[in-house]
Amino acid sequence: NEIREDDLDDILRPDGKPKTRPSPDYLWLKENNLIDTAARAYLAASSYADACLGVIFDALKKCPHYDNTIVILWGDHGWHLGEKLRYRKATGWHESTRVPLIVRLPGMTERQDCERLVNLIDFYPTLIELCGLPKKSVLDGRSFVPLLDDPTRRWNHPTTTIFGKGNASIHDERWHYLRYADGTEELYDLDADPMEWTNLIRRMTSESGAARQRLRALYPKSFAPTVPPAAENTKANKRGANALDPTIKPRRRRADLK
């Protein structure tokens, strides 16, 4: 994907100051001309994972339970490869919140693509319905079995992703709204701007304003407390959340890594 150096310029806090800046690992990779190398390494890792899955599926085909097995393949998060001038995950932007999702049911004979939105918390109620298990009285997710029957059916269910206390990312099929604990907001038209280069919050039209109002109403009213750090990670925690990977630092010399 193309990377724009001005990508963060229109993401401003309520006081008008920049909300975020390029991450240290992005700056380090750029300084050492390793942007393309990092992308190739990521694609290589993904190809290896695909090959490992092939081994599992080949074994499943030889299993007597092959025709009675539901297979769901997904990722737990997306990954930045320079988009928004950063790497890794744990953001509310599209590159981090999107995940691959493939479902195969017994009896399926051909591929069907679906562009509707579902959430990871929808897996459990979906499996309950598919397996004919007793229904639960309270579940946050919803079954997407109707989409397995008809991938093109109407499905107006926006999804919400929490990325830190007070920070929420809310999608529908066209619009993406983000709101942070400090009141910073972002809004993107994914049809016109799939790379999320243009934050529309300060250039509202009647259409984008209506989308903001609709999705903003879904912003969580409360957030669960932050999970306390594990005792065995005390040393890592003292380094702070921005030092999760001590092997990459903004000024680390590439020659020292060889």
Secondary structure, 3 states (H helix, E strand, C coil): CCCCCCCCCCCECCCCCECCCCCHHHHHHHHCCCHHHHHHHHHHHHHHHHHHHHHHHHHHHCCCCHHHCCEEEECCCCCEECHHHCEECCCCCHHHHCCCEEEECCCCCCCCCCCCCCCHHHHHHHHHHHHCCCCCCCCCCCCCHHHHHCCCCCCCCCEEEECCCCCEEEECCCEEEEECCCCCEEEEECCCCCCCCCCCCCCCCHHHHHHHHHHHCCCCCCCCCCCCCCHHHHHHHHHCHHHCCCCCCCCCCHHHHC
